[in-house]
Amino acid sequence: MARPTCTRSIYTHIHAYTIRVKRIAVFYSFILVLPCVLLSLLTLVSFWLPPESPAKVLLGRRLFIYLFIYYDAIYGSVSE
């Protein structure tokens, strides 16, 4: 059984496009690095509070929750 030969090409014009993507480093510094630095500084503030103070416990709990939520959001955005 002979295969038919095609003398005329279906695709006569092929266009090539170039897409350039530029990474914006400022976005990463404001979205990823800055909140981590601020939460770390607040953690250091909790050590300056007196041990008997209930504000120290509340600040520690809130910082833990904020860090957990922030890292969970980062993990969700990076894993996609």
PQR file with spaces between the fields and no chain letter, atoms N, CA, C, O and H, PARSE charges and radii, in Angstrom:
ATOM       1  N    MET     1       0.842   -1.174    0.000 -0.4000 1.5000
ATOM       2  CA   MET     1       0.000    0.000    0.000 -0.0000 2.0000
ATOM       3  C    MET     1       0.892    1.245    0.000  0.5500 1.7000
ATOM       4  O    MET     1       1.706    1.420    0.907 -0.5500 1.4000
ATOM       5  N    ALA     2       0.754    2.061   -0.953 -0.4000 1.5000
ATOM       6  CA   ALA     2       1.597    3.236   -1.116 -0.0000 2.0000
ATOM       7  C    ALA     2       1.005    4.396   -0.327  0.5500 1.7000
ATOM       8  O    ALA     2      -0.209    4.597   -0.292 -0.5500 1.4000
ATOM       9  H    ALA     2       0.093    1.918   -1.690  0.4000 1.0000
ATOM      10  N    ARG     3       1.898    5.153    0.304 -0.4000 1.5000
ATOM      11  CA   ARG     3       1.454    6.342    1.043 -0.0000 2.0000
ATOM      12  C    ARG     3       1.351    7.517    0.085  0.5500 1.7000
ATOM      13  O    ARG     3       2.217    7.710   -0.769 -0.5500 1.4000
ATOM      14  H    ARG     3       2.884    4.990    0.276  0.4000 1.0000
ATOM      15  N    PRO     4       0.308    8.286    0.226 -0.5600 1.5000
ATOM      16  CA   PRO     4       0.180    9.446   -0.663  0.2800 2.0000
ATOM      17  C    PRO     4       1.216   10.503   -0.300  0.5500 1.7000
ATOM      18  O    PRO     4       1.436   10.780    0.879 -0.5500 1.4000
ATOM      19  N    THR     5       1.821   11.065   -1.264 -0.4000 1.5000
ATOM      20  CA   THR     5       2.802   12.121   -1.031 -0.0000 2.0000
ATOM      21  C    THR     5       2.112   13.470   -1.181  0.5500 1.7000
ATOM      22  O    THR     5       1.281   13.689   -2.062 -0.5500 1.4000
ATOM      23  H    THR     5       1.642   10.840   -2.222  0.4000 1.0000
ATOM      24  N    CYS     6       2.487   14.330   -0.306 -0.4000 1.5000
ATOM      25  CA   CYS     6       1.896   15.667   -0.304 -0.0000 2.0000
ATOM      26  C    CYS     6       2.911   16.633   -0.900  0.5500 1.7000
ATOM      27  O    CYS     6       3.989   16.828   -0.340 -0.5500 1.4000
ATOM      28  H    CYS     6       3.163   14.151    0.410  0.4000 1.0000
ATOM      29  N    THR     7       2.583   17.209   -1.981 -0.4000 1.5000
ATOM      30  CA   THR     7       3.514   18.124   -2.643 -0.0000 2.0000
ATOM      31  C    THR     7       3.367   19.546   -2.120  0.5500 1.7000
ATOM      32  O    THR     7       4.307   20.338   -2.183 -0.5500 1.4000
ATOM      33  H    THR     7       1.707   17.051   -2.436  0.4000 1.0000
ATOM      34  N    ARG     8       2.185   19.866   -1.604 -0.4000 1.5000
ATOM      35  CA   ARG     8       1.946   21.205   -1.079 -0.0000 2.0000
ATOM      36  C    ARG     8       1.863   21.148    0.441  0.5500 1.7000
ATOM      37  O    ARG     8       1.160   20.300    0.991 -0.5500 1.4000
ATOM      38  H    ARG     8       1.422   19.222   -1.553  0.4000 1.0000
ATOM      39  N    SER     9       2.552   22.013    1.104 -0.4000 1.5000
ATOM      40  CA   SER     9       2.542   22.029    2.564 -0.0000 2.0000
ATOM      41  C    SER     9       1.293   22.749    3.066  0.5500 1.7000
ATOM      42  O    SER     9       0.848   23.738    2.484 -0.5500 1.4000
ATOM      43  H    SER     9       3.123   22.702    0.658  0.4000 1.0000
ATOM      44  N    ILE    10       0.751   22.240    4.140 -0.4000 1.5000
ATOM      45  CA   ILE    10      -0.428   22.871    4.737 -0.0000 2.0000
ATOM      46  C    ILE    10      -0.015   24.169    5.434  0.5500 1.7000
ATOM      47  O    ILE    10      -0.726   25.173    5.390 -0.5500 1.4000
ATOM      48  H    ILE    10       1.113   21.436    4.613  0.4000 1.0000
ATOM      49  N    TYR    11       1.142   24.118    6.070 -0.4000 1.5000
ATOM      50  CA   TYR    11       1.620   25.276    6.823 -0.0000 2.0000
ATOM      51  C    TYR    11       2.575   26.066    5.936  0.5500 1.7000
ATOM      52  O    TYR    11       3.749   25.720    5.799 -0.5500 1.4000
ATOM      53  H    TYR    11       1.719   23.303    6.106  0.4000 1.0000
ATOM      54  N    THR    12       2.062   27.110    5.349 -0.4000 1.5000
ATOM      55  CA   THR    12       2.894   27.891    4.437 -0.0000 2.0000
ATOM      56  C    THR    12       3.673   28.989    5.152  0.5500 1.7000
ATOM      57  O    THR    12       4.774   29.333    4.721 -0.5500 1.4000
ATOM      58  H    THR    12       1.109   27.391    5.461  0.4000 1.0000
ATOM      59  N    HIS    13       3.134   29.543    6.226 -0.4000 1.5000
ATOM      60  CA   HIS    13       3.798   30.633    6.931 -0.0000 2.0000
ATOM      61  C    HIS    13       3.952   30.246    8.396  0.5500 1.7000
ATOM      62  O    HIS    13       2.973   29.909    9.062 -0.5500 1.4000
ATOM      63  H    HIS    13       2.240   29.263    6.576  0.4000 1.0000
ATOM      64  N    ILE    14       5.152   30.294    8.880 -0.4000 1.5000
ATOM      65  CA   ILE    14       5.433   30.037   10.288 -0.0000 2.0000
ATOM      66  C    ILE    14       6.004   31.315   10.881  0.5500 1.7000
ATOM      67  O    ILE    14       7.019   31.832   10.414 -0.5500 1.4000
ATOM      68  H    ILE    14       5.948   30.568    8.339  0.4000 1.0000
ATOM      69  N    HIS    15       5.338   31.817   11.915 -0.4000 1.5000
ATOM      70  CA   HIS    15       5.766   33.038   12.589 -0.0000 2.0000
ATOM      71  C    HIS    15       6.438   32.655   13.900  0.5500 1.7000
ATOM      72  O    HIS    15       5.962   31.769   14.610 -0.5500 1.4000
ATOM      73  H    HIS    15       4.514   31.397   12.294  0.4000 1.0000
ATOM      74  N    ALA    16       7.520   33.305   14.213 -0.4000 1.5000
ATOM      75  CA   ALA    16       8.224   33.090   15.468 -0.0000 2.0000
ATOM      76  C    ALA    16       8.049   34.328   16.339  0.5500 1.7000
ATOM      77  O    ALA    16       8.244   35.456   15.887 -0.5500 1.4000
ATOM      78  H    ALA    16       7.907   34.024   13.636  0.4000 1.0000
ATOM      79  N    TYR    17       7.682   34.097   17.585 -0.4000 1.5000
ATOM      80  CA   TYR    17       7.498   35.180   18.537 -0.0000 2.0000
ATOM      81  C    TYR    17       8.474   34.992   19.686  0.5500 1.7000
ATOM      82  O    TYR    17       8.776   33.866   20.079 -0.5500 1.4000
ATOM      83  H    TYR    17       7.524   33.180   17.951  0.4000 1.0000
ATOM      84  N    THR    18       8.956   36.082   20.210 -0.4000 1.5000
ATOM      85  CA   THR    18       9.852   36.060   21.356 -0.0000 2.0000
ATOM      86  C    THR    18       9.172   36.792   22.507  0.5500 1.7000
ATOM      87  O    THR    18       8.710   37.922   22.355 -0.5500 1.4000
ATOM      88  H    THR    18       8.711   36.997   19.891  0.4000 1.0000
ATOM      89  N    ILE    19       9.119   36.136   23.646 -0.4000 1.5000
ATOM      90  CA   ILE    19       8.531   36.734   24.841 -0.0000 2.0000
ATOM      91  C    ILE    19       9.648   36.898   25.863  0.5500 1.7000
ATOM      92  O    ILE    19      10.350   35.942   26.195 -0.5500 1.4000
ATOM      93  H    ILE    19       9.494   35.217   23.769  0.4000 1.0000
ATOM      94  N    ARG    20       9.798   38.097   26.347 -0.4000 1.5000
ATOM      95  CA   ARG    20      10.812   38.364   27.361 -0.0000 2.0000
ATOM      96  C    ARG    20      10.119   38.642   28.684  0.5500 1.7000
ATOM      97  O    ARG    20       9.223   39.482   28.769 -0.5500 1.4000
ATOM      98  H    ARG    20       9.227   38.873   26.078  0.4000 1.0000
ATOM      99  N    VAL    21      10.543   37.933   29.702 -0.4000 1.5000
ATOM     100  CA   VAL    21       9.983   38.085   31.041 -0.0000 2.0000
ATOM     101  C    VAL    21      11.081   38.618   31.943  0.5500 1.7000
ATOM     102  O    VAL    21      12.189   38.081   31.972 -0.5500 1.4000
ATOM     103  H    VAL    21      11.271   37.251   29.633  0.4000 1.0000
ATOM     104  N    LYS    22      10.771   39.669   32.671 -0.4000 1.5000
ATOM     105  CA   LYS    22      11.756   40.278   33.551 -0.0000 2.0000
ATOM     106  C    LYS    22      11.308   40.100   34.993  0.5500 1.7000
ATOM     107  O    LYS    22      10.162   40.382   35.343 -0.5500 1.4000
ATOM     108  H    LYS    22       9.871   40.104   32.647  0.4000 1.0000
ATOM     109  N    ARG    23      12.223   39.632   35.815 -0.4000 1.5000
ATOM     110  CA   ARG    23      11.927   39.453   37.234 -0.0000 2.0000
ATOM     111  C    ARG    23      12.095   40.784   37.948  0.5500 1.7000
ATOM     112  O    ARG    23      13.084   41.489   37.752 -0.5500 1.4000
ATOM     113  H    ARG    23      13.154   39.403   35.530  0.4000 1.0000
ATOM     114  N    ILE    24      11.119   41.113   38.772 -0.4000 1.5000
ATOM     115  CA   ILE    24      11.168   42.363   39.517 -0.0000 2.0000
ATOM     116  C    ILE    24      11.622   42.036   40.942  0.5500 1.7000
ATOM     117  O    ILE    24      10.867   41.445   41.714 -0.5500 1.4000
ATOM     118  H    ILE    24      10.316   40.540   38.931  0.4000 1.0000
ATOM     119  N    ALA    25      12.835   42.413   41.285 -0.4000 1.5000
ATOM     120  CA   ALA    25      13.407   42.073   42.590 -0.0000 2.0000
ATOM     121  C    ALA    25      12.761   42.856   43.727  0.5500 1.7000
ATOM     122  O    ALA    25      12.720   42.377   44.860 -0.5500 1.4000
ATOM     123  H    ALA    25      13.448   42.893   40.658  0.4000 1.0000
ATOM     124  N    VAL    26      12.262   44.044   43.443 -0.4000 1.5000
ATOM     125  CA   VAL    26      11.627   44.852   44.482 -0.0000 2.0000
ATOM     126  C    VAL    26      10.375   44.159   45.005  0.5500 1.7000
ATOM     127  O    VAL    26      10.071   44.235   46.196 -0.5500 1.4000
ATOM     128  H    VAL    26      12.296   44.433   42.523  0.4000 1.0000
ATOM     129  N    PHE    27       9.663   43.497   44.135 -0.4000 1.5000
ATOM     130  CA   PHE    27       8.462   42.769   44.549 -0.0000 2.0000
ATOM     131  C    PHE    27       8.808   41.715   45.590  0.5500 1.7000
ATOM     132  O    PHE    27       8.112   41.584   46.597 -0.5500 1.4000
ATOM     133  H    PHE    27       9.910   43.436   43.168  0.4000 1.0000
ATOM     134  N    TYR    28       9.870   40.970   45.356 -0.4000 1.5000
ATOM     135  CA   TYR    28      10.245   39.921   46.303 -0.0000 2.0000
ATOM     136  C    TYR    28      10.710   40.499   47.626  0.5500 1.7000
ATOM     137  O    TYR    28      10.453   39.914   48.678 -0.5500 1.4000
ATOM     138  H    TYR    28      10.435   41.077   44.539  0.4000 1.0000
ATOM     139  N    SER    29      11.389   41.635   47.593 -0.4000 1.5000
ATOM     140  CA   SER    29      11.856   42.214   48.850 -0.0000 2.0000
ATOM     141  C    SER    29      10.694   42.741   49.683  0.5500 1.7000
ATOM     142  O    SER    29      10.724   42.637   50.909 -0.5500 1.4000
ATOM     143  H    SER    29      11.598   42.110   46.738  0.4000 1.0000
ATOM     144  N    PHE    30       9.686   43.296   49.053 -0.4000 1.5000
ATOM     145  CA   PHE    30       8.560   43.814   49.821 -0.0000 2.0000
ATOM     146  C    PHE    30       7.579   42.723   50.234  0.5500 1.7000
ATOM     147  O    PHE    30       7.010   42.792   51.323 -0.5500 1.4000
ATOM     148  H    PHE    30       9.662   43.380   48.057  0.4000 1.0000
ATOM     149  N    ILE    31       7.374   41.730   49.397 -0.4000 1.5000
ATOM     150  CA   ILE    31       6.372   40.718   49.676 -0.0000 2.0000
ATOM     151  C    ILE    31       6.922   39.575   50.520  0.5500 1.7000
ATOM     152  O    ILE    31       6.208   39.043   51.371 -0.5500 1.4000
ATOM     153  H    ILE    31       7.837   41.674   48.512  0.4000 1.0000
ATOM     154  N    LEU    32       8.161   39.193   50.305 -0.4000 1.5000
ATOM     155  CA   LEU    32       8.708   38.033   51.001 -0.0000 2.0000
ATOM     156  C    LEU    32       9.640   38.389   52.153  0.5500 1.7000
ATOM     157  O    LEU    32       9.492   37.857   53.253 -0.5500 1.4000
ATOM     158  H    LEU    32       8.741   39.625   49.614  0.4000 1.0000
ATOM     159  N    VAL    33      10.578   39.264   51.919 -0.4000 1.5000
ATOM     160  CA   VAL    33      11.628   39.510   52.901 -0.0000 2.0000
ATOM     161  C    VAL    33      11.167   40.465   54.001  0.5500 1.7000
ATOM     162  O    VAL    33      11.399   40.202   55.181 -0.5500 1.4000
ATOM     163  H    VAL    33      10.698   39.697   51.025  0.4000 1.0000
ATOM     164  N    LEU    34      10.535   41.543   53.640 -0.4000 1.5000
ATOM     165  CA   LEU    34      10.155   42.557   54.621 -0.0000 2.0000
ATOM     166  C    LEU    34       9.243   42.025   55.730  0.5500 1.7000
ATOM     167  O    LEU    34       9.513   42.314   56.896 -0.5500 1.4000
ATOM     168  H    LEU    34      10.347   41.757   52.681  0.4000 1.0000
ATOM     169  N    PRO    35       8.188   41.272   55.442 -0.5600 1.5000
ATOM     170  CA   PRO    35       7.379   40.741   56.544  0.2800 2.0000
ATOM     171  C    PRO    35       8.149   39.791   57.460  0.5500 1.7000
ATOM     172  O    PRO    35       7.924   39.783   58.670 -0.5500 1.4000
ATOM     173  N    CYS    36       9.050   38.996   56.900 -0.4000 1.5000
ATOM     174  CA   CYS    36       9.854   38.095   57.742 -0.0000 2.0000
ATOM     175  C    CYS    36      10.753   38.883   58.673  0.5500 1.7000
ATOM     176  O    CYS    36      10.896   38.533   59.844 -0.5500 1.4000
ATOM     177  H    CYS    36       9.233   39.002   55.917  0.4000 1.0000
ATOM     178  N    VAL    37      11.354   39.934   58.168 -0.4000 1.5000
ATOM     179  CA   VAL    37      12.233   40.759   59.006 -0.0000 2.0000
ATOM     180  C    VAL    37      11.431   41.449   60.103  0.5500 1.7000
ATOM     181  O    VAL    37      11.868   41.495   61.254 -0.5500 1.4000
ATOM     182  H    VAL    37      11.238   40.218   57.216  0.4000 1.0000
ATOM     183  N    LEU    38      10.277   41.979   59.761 -0.4000 1.5000
ATOM     184  CA   LEU    38       9.460   42.666   60.771 -0.0000 2.0000
ATOM     185  C    LEU    38       8.954   41.708   61.845  0.5500 1.7000
ATOM     186  O    LEU    38       8.938   42.060   63.024 -0.5500 1.4000
ATOM     187  H    LEU    38       9.923   41.942   58.827  0.4000 1.0000
ATOM     188  N    LEU    39       8.546   40.519   61.458 -0.4000 1.5000
ATOM     189  CA   LEU    39       8.097   39.548   62.448 -0.0000 2.0000
ATOM     190  C    LEU    39       9.259   39.067   63.316  0.5500 1.7000
ATOM     191  O    LEU    39       9.066   38.787   64.500 -0.5500 1.4000
ATOM     192  H    LEU    39       8.559   40.233   60.500  0.4000 1.0000
ATOM     193  N    SER    40      10.424   38.970   62.765 -0.4000 1.5000
ATOM     194  CA   SER    40      11.595   38.594   63.567 -0.0000 2.0000
ATOM     195  C    SER    40      11.960   39.691   64.563  0.5500 1.7000
ATOM     196  O    SER    40      12.349   39.406   65.696 -0.5500 1.4000
ATOM     197  H    SER    40      10.581   39.197   61.804  0.4000 1.0000
ATOM     198  N    LEU    41      11.833   40.939   64.136 -0.4000 1.5000
ATOM     199  CA   LEU    41      12.087   42.038   65.069 -0.0000 2.0000
ATOM     200  C    LEU    41      11.058   42.063   66.196  0.5500 1.7000
ATOM     201  O    LEU    41      11.400   42.355   67.342 -0.5500 1.4000
ATOM     202  H    LEU    41      11.517   41.171   63.216  0.4000 1.0000
ATOM     203  N    LEU    42       9.823   41.765   65.882 -0.4000 1.5000
ATOM     204  CA   LEU    42       8.807   41.698   66.935 -0.0000 2.0000
ATOM     205  C    LEU    42       9.069   40.538   67.888  0.5500 1.7000
ATOM     206  O    LEU    42       8.735   40.629   69.069 -0.5500 1.4000
ATOM     207  H    LEU    42       9.545   41.528   64.951  0.4000 1.0000
ATOM     208  N    THR    43       9.647   39.478   67.410 -0.4000 1.5000
ATOM     209  CA   THR    43      10.023   38.376   68.287 -0.0000 2.0000
ATOM     210  C    THR    43      11.096   38.828   69.266  0.5500 1.7000
ATOM     211  O    THR    43      11.060   38.458   70.440 -0.5500 1.4000
ATOM     212  H    THR    43       9.918   39.404   66.451  0.4000 1.0000
ATOM     213  N    LEU    44      12.046   39.619   68.798 -0.4000 1.5000
ATOM     214  CA   LEU    44      13.065   40.156   69.704 -0.0000 2.0000
ATOM     215  C    LEU    44      12.451   41.102   70.736  0.5500 1.7000
ATOM     216  O    LEU    44      12.910   41.153   71.877 -0.5500 1.4000
ATOM     217  H    LEU    44      12.075   39.919   67.844  0.4000 1.0000
ATOM     218  N    VAL    45      11.432   41.841   70.349 -0.4000 1.5000
ATOM     219  CA   VAL    45      10.743   42.735   71.286 -0.0000 2.0000
ATOM     220  C    VAL    45      10.102   41.927   72.414  0.5500 1.7000
ATOM     221  O    VAL    45      10.051   42.395   73.552 -0.5500 1.4000
ATOM     222  H    VAL    45      11.060   41.800   69.422  0.4000 1.0000
ATOM     223  N    SER    46       9.625   40.748   72.124 -0.4000 1.5000
ATOM     224  CA   SER    46       8.989   39.941   73.168 -0.0000 2.0000
ATOM     225  C    SER    46       9.988   39.537   74.256  0.5500 1.7000
ATOM     226  O    SER    46       9.579   39.273   75.386 -0.5500 1.4000
ATOM     227  H    SER    46       9.667   40.367   71.200  0.4000 1.0000
ATOM     228  N    PHE    47      11.280   39.484   73.945 -0.4000 1.5000
ATOM     229  CA   PHE    47      12.271   39.163   74.971 -0.0000 2.0000
ATOM     230  C    PHE    47      12.573   40.354   75.867  0.5500 1.7000
ATOM     231  O    PHE    47      13.091   40.174   76.970 -0.5500 1.4000
ATOM     232  H    PHE    47      11.613   39.699   73.026  0.4000 1.0000
ATOM     233  N    TRP    48      12.264   41.565   75.421 -0.4000 1.5000
ATOM     234  CA   TRP    48      12.488   42.740   76.250 -0.0000 2.0000
ATOM     235  C    TRP    48      11.365   42.946   77.269  0.5500 1.7000
ATOM     236  O    TRP    48      11.545   43.675   78.245 -0.5500 1.4000
ATOM     237  H    TRP    48      11.844   41.711   74.525  0.4000 1.0000
ATOM     238  N    LEU    49      10.238   42.326   77.057 -0.4000 1.5000
ATOM     239  CA   LEU    49       9.130   42.468   78.005 -0.0000 2.0000
ATOM     240  C    LEU    49       9.420   41.660   79.266  0.5500 1.7000
ATOM     241  O    LEU    49      10.092   40.630   79.201 -0.5500 1.4000
ATOM     242  H    LEU    49      10.093   41.734   76.265  0.4000 1.0000
ATOM     243  N    PRO    50       8.918   42.119   80.415 -0.5600 1.5000
ATOM     244  CA   PRO    50       9.154   41.357   81.652  0.2800 2.0000
ATOM     245  C    PRO    50       8.455   39.999   81.601  0.5500 1.7000
ATOM     246  O    PRO    50       7.395   39.873   80.988 -0.5500 1.4000
ATOM     247  N    PRO    51       9.043   38.975   82.243 -0.5600 1.5000
ATOM     248  CA   PRO    51       8.473   37.621   82.165  0.2800 2.0000
ATOM     249  C    PRO    51       7.075   37.502   82.780  0.5500 1.7000
ATOM     250  O    PRO    51       6.291   36.648   82.367 -0.5500 1.4000
ATOM     251  N    GLU    52       6.760   38.344   83.756 -0.4000 1.5000
ATOM     252  CA   GLU    52       5.445   38.252   84.415 -0.0000 2.0000
ATOM     253  C    GLU    52       4.333   38.900   83.608  0.5500 1.7000
ATOM     254  O    GLU    52       3.153   38.720   83.912 -0.5500 1.4000
ATOM     255  H    GLU    52       7.397   39.038   84.092  0.4000 1.0000
ATOM     256  N    SER    53       4.693   39.632   82.610 -0.4000 1.5000
ATOM     257  CA   SER    53       3.718   40.405   81.852 -0.0000 2.0000
ATOM     258  C    SER    53       2.853   39.495   80.980  0.5500 1.7000
ATOM     259  O    SER    53       3.374   38.654   80.247 -0.5500 1.4000
ATOM     260  H    SER    53       5.651   39.778   82.363  0.4000 1.0000
ATOM     261  N    PRO    54       1.511   39.667   81.061 -0.5600 1.5000
ATOM     262  CA   PRO    54       0.643   38.876   80.166  0.2800 2.0000
ATOM     263  C    PRO    54       0.778   39.307   78.698  0.5500 1.7000
ATOM     264  O    PRO    54       0.427   38.554   77.789 -0.5500 1.4000
ATOM     265  N    ALA    55       1.290   40.522   78.479 -0.4000 1.5000
ATOM     266  CA   ALA    55       1.479   40.988   77.108 -0.0000 2.0000
ATOM     267  C    ALA    55       2.547   40.167   76.395  0.5500 1.7000
ATOM     268  O    ALA    55       2.500   40.013   75.175 -0.5500 1.4000
ATOM     269  H    ALA    55       1.575   41.133   79.217  0.4000 1.0000
ATOM     270  N    LYS    56       3.507   39.642   77.146 -0.4000 1.5000
ATOM     271  CA   LYS    56       4.561   38.831   76.534 -0.0000 2.0000
ATOM     272  C    LYS    56       3.977   37.537   75.977  0.5500 1.7000
ATOM     273  O    LYS    56       4.335   37.109   74.880 -0.5500 1.4000
ATOM     274  H    LYS    56       3.546   39.768   78.137  0.4000 1.0000
ATOM     275  N    VAL    57       3.088   36.924   76.729 -0.4000 1.5000
ATOM     276  CA   VAL    57       2.459   35.683   76.273 -0.0000 2.0000
ATOM     277  C    VAL    57       1.558   35.955   75.072  0.5500 1.7000
ATOM     278  O    VAL    57       1.576   35.200   74.100 -0.5500 1.4000
ATOM     279  H    VAL    57       2.797   37.272   77.620  0.4000 1.0000
ATOM     280  N    LEU    58       0.780   37.017   75.133 -0.4000 1.5000
ATOM     281  CA   LEU    58      -0.109   37.358   74.017 -0.0000 2.0000
ATOM     282  C    LEU    58       0.684   37.692   72.759  0.5500 1.7000
ATOM     283  O    LEU    58       0.315   37.270   71.663 -0.5500 1.4000
ATOM     284  H    LEU    58       0.766   37.631   75.923  0.4000 1.0000
ATOM     285  N    LEU    59       1.771   38.446   72.910 -0.4000 1.5000
ATOM     286  CA   LEU    59       2.602   38.786   71.758 -0.0000 2.0000
ATOM     287  C    LEU    59       3.240   37.539   71.158  0.5500 1.7000
ATOM     288  O    LEU    59       3.303   37.393   69.938 -0.5500 1.4000
ATOM     289  H    LEU    59       2.070   38.789   73.800  0.4000 1.0000
ATOM     290  N    GLY    60       3.708   36.650   72.011 -0.4000 1.5000
ATOM     291  CA   GLY    60       4.301   35.403   71.527 -0.0000 2.0000
ATOM     292  C    GLY    60       3.302   34.552   70.766  0.5500 1.7000
ATOM     293  O    GLY    60       3.627   33.995   69.718 -0.5500 1.4000
ATOM     294  H    GLY    60       3.657   36.769   73.003  0.4000 1.0000
ATOM     295  N    ARG    61       2.095   34.451   71.284 -0.4000 1.5000
ATOM     296  CA   ARG    61       1.057   33.664   70.589 -0.0000 2.0000
ATOM     297  C    ARG    61       0.701   34.282   69.239  0.5500 1.7000
ATOM     298  O    ARG    61       0.604   33.584   68.229 -0.5500 1.4000
ATOM     299  H    ARG    61       1.831   34.904   72.135  0.4000 1.0000
ATOM     300  N    ARG    62       0.511   35.582   69.238 -0.4000 1.5000
ATOM     301  CA   ARG    62       0.142   36.245   67.983 -0.0000 2.0000
ATOM     302  C    ARG    62       1.249   36.140   66.944  0.5500 1.7000
ATOM     303  O    ARG    62       0.982   35.917   65.764 -0.5500 1.4000
ATOM     304  H    ARG    62       0.589   36.148   70.059  0.4000 1.0000
ATOM     305  N    LEU    63       2.488   36.300   67.386 -0.4000 1.5000
ATOM     306  CA   LEU    63       3.595   36.175   66.445 -0.0000 2.0000
ATOM     307  C    LEU    63       3.673   34.766   65.872  0.5500 1.7000
ATOM     308  O    LEU    63       3.938   34.586   64.684 -0.5500 1.4000
ATOM     309  H    LEU    63       2.705   36.481   68.345  0.4000 1.0000
ATOM     310  N    PHE    64       3.443   33.772   66.719 -0.4000 1.5000
ATOM     311  CA   PHE    64       3.455   32.393   66.225 -0.0000 2.0000
ATOM     312  C    PHE    64       2.354   32.179   65.182  0.5500 1.7000
ATOM     313  O    PHE    64       2.587   31.556   64.146 -0.5500 1.4000
ATOM     314  H    PHE    64       3.228   33.918   67.684  0.4000 1.0000
ATOM     315  N    ILE    65       1.173   32.690   65.459 -0.4000 1.5000
ATOM     316  CA   ILE    65       0.062   32.534   64.513 -0.0000 2.0000
ATOM     317  C    ILE    65       0.355   33.290   63.211  0.5500 1.7000
ATOM     318  O    ILE    65       0.116   32.766   62.123 -0.5500 1.4000
ATOM     319  H    ILE    65       0.983   33.196   66.300  0.4000 1.0000
ATOM     320  N    TYR    66       0.872   34.520   63.320 -0.4000 1.5000
ATOM     321  CA   TYR    66       1.192   35.298   62.119 -0.0000 2.0000
ATOM     322  C    TYR    66       2.259   34.604   61.280  0.5500 1.7000
ATOM     323  O    TYR    66       2.135   34.519   60.058 -0.5500 1.4000
ATOM     324  H    TYR    66       1.066   34.946   64.203  0.4000 1.0000
ATOM     325  N    LEU    67       3.314   34.106   61.942 -0.4000 1.5000
ATOM     326  CA   LEU    67       4.368   33.407   61.207 -0.0000 2.0000
ATOM     327  C    LEU    67       3.832   32.148   60.541  0.5500 1.7000
ATOM     328  O    LEU    67       4.176   31.855   59.396 -0.5500 1.4000
ATOM     329  H    LEU    67       3.414   34.176   62.934  0.4000 1.0000
ATOM     330  N    PHE    68       3.001   31.411   61.243 -0.4000 1.5000
ATOM     331  CA   PHE    68       2.431   30.188   60.671 -0.0000 2.0000
ATOM     332  C    PHE    68       1.586   30.497   59.442  0.5500 1.7000
ATOM     333  O    PHE    68       1.710   29.828   58.416 -0.5500 1.4000
ATOM     334  H    PHE    68       2.721   31.649   62.173  0.4000 1.0000
ATOM     335  N    ILE    69       0.733   31.504   59.544 -0.4000 1.5000
ATOM     336  CA   ILE    69      -0.126   31.877   58.407 -0.0000 2.0000
ATOM     337  C    ILE    69       0.722   32.405   57.251  0.5500 1.7000
ATOM     338  O    ILE    69       0.459   32.086   56.091 -0.5500 1.4000
ATOM     339  H    ILE    69       0.633   32.047   60.377  0.4000 1.0000
ATOM     340  N    TYR    70       1.729   33.204   57.561 -0.4000 1.5000
ATOM     341  CA   TYR    70       2.579   33.769   56.512 -0.0000 2.0000
ATOM     342  C    TYR    70       3.363   32.682   55.792  0.5500 1.7000
ATOM     343  O    TYR    70       3.423   32.672   54.562 -0.5500 1.4000
ATOM     344  H    TYR    70       1.943   33.463   58.503  0.4000 1.0000
ATOM     345  N    TYR    71       3.966   31.767   56.547 -0.4000 1.5000
ATOM     346  CA   TYR    71       4.721   30.680   55.914 -0.0000 2.0000
ATOM     347  C    TYR    71       3.810   29.741   55.141  0.5500 1.7000
ATOM     348  O    TYR    71       4.211   29.198   54.112 -0.5500 1.4000
ATOM     349  H    TYR    71       3.917   31.775   57.545  0.4000 1.0000
ATOM     350  N    ASP    72       2.597   29.545   55.621 -0.4000 1.5000
ATOM     351  CA   ASP    72       1.643   28.715   54.892 -0.0000 2.0000
ATOM     352  C    ASP    72       1.260   29.379   53.567  0.5500 1.7000
ATOM     353  O    ASP    72       1.119   28.704   52.547 -0.5500 1.4000
ATOM     354  H    ASP    72       2.271   29.986   56.457  0.4000 1.0000
ATOM     355  N    ALA    73       1.094   30.688   53.588 -0.4000 1.5000
ATOM     356  CA   ALA    73       0.773   31.408   52.352 -0.0000 2.0000
ATOM     357  C    ALA    73       1.946   31.370   51.373  0.5500 1.7000
ATOM     358  O    ALA    73       1.745   31.217   50.168 -0.5500 1.4000
ATOM     359  H    ALA    73       1.208   31.236   54.417  0.4000 1.0000
ATOM     360  N    ILE    74       3.158   31.507   51.882 -0.4000 1.5000
ATOM     361  CA   ILE    74       4.335   31.424   51.013 -0.0000 2.0000
ATOM     362  C    ILE    74       4.455   30.032   50.416  0.5500 1.7000
ATOM     363  O    ILE    74       4.720   29.886   49.222 -0.5500 1.4000
ATOM     364  H    ILE    74       3.322   31.632   52.861  0.4000 1.0000
ATOM     365  N    TYR    75       4.263   29.015   51.234 -0.4000 1.5000
ATOM     366  CA   TYR    75       4.354   27.634   50.731 -0.0000 2.0000
ATOM     367  C    TYR    75       3.293   27.381   49.663  0.5500 1.7000
ATOM     368  O    TYR    75       3.562   26.704   48.671 -0.5500 1.4000
ATOM     369  H    TYR    75       4.048   29.133   52.204  0.4000 1.0000
ATOM     370  N    GLY    76       2.095   27.917   49.859 -0.4000 1.5000
ATOM     371  CA   GLY    76       1.032   27.739   48.862 -0.0000 2.0000
ATOM     372  C    GLY    76       1.339   28.446   47.553  0.5500 1.7000
ATOM     373  O    GLY    76       0.998   27.944   46.482 -0.5500 1.4000
ATOM     374  H    GLY    76       1.877   28.467   50.665  0.4000 1.0000
ATOM     375  N    SER    77       1.978   29.608   47.628 -0.4000 1.5000
ATOM     376  CA   SER    77       2.281   30.333   46.400 -0.0000 2.0000
ATOM     377  C    SER    77       3.504   29.773   45.687  0.5500 1.7000
ATOM     378  O    SER    77       3.587   29.853   44.461 -0.5500 1.4000
ATOM     379  H    SER    77       2.255   30.016   48.498  0.4000 1.0000
ATOM     380  N    VAL    78       4.444   29.214   46.419 -0.4000 1.5000
ATOM     381  CA   VAL    78       5.655   28.683   45.799 -0.0000 2.0000
ATOM     382  C    VAL    78       5.392   27.304   45.200  0.5500 1.7000
ATOM     383  O    VAL    78       5.964   26.964   44.165 -0.5500 1.4000
ATOM     384  H    VAL    78       4.376   29.149   47.414  0.4000 1.0000
ATOM     385  N    SER    79       4.544   26.516   45.828 -0.4000 1.5000
ATOM     386  CA   SER    79       4.327   25.148   45.354 -0.0000 2.0000
ATOM     387  C    SER    79       3.482   25.082   44.088  0.5500 1.7000
ATOM     388  O    SER    79       3.406   24.025   43.461 -0.5500 1.4000
ATOM     389  H    SER    79       4.078   26.792   46.669  0.4000 1.0000
ATOM     390  N    GLU    80       2.860   26.156   43.704 -0.4000 1.5000
ATOM     391  CA   GLU    80       2.009   26.138   42.498 -0.0000 2.0000
ATOM     392  C    GLU    80       2.784   26.185   41.236  0.5500 1.7000
ATOM     393  O    GLU    80       2.200   26.176   40.153 -0.5500 1.4000
ATOM     394  H    GLU    80       2.921   27.015   44.213  0.4000 1.0000
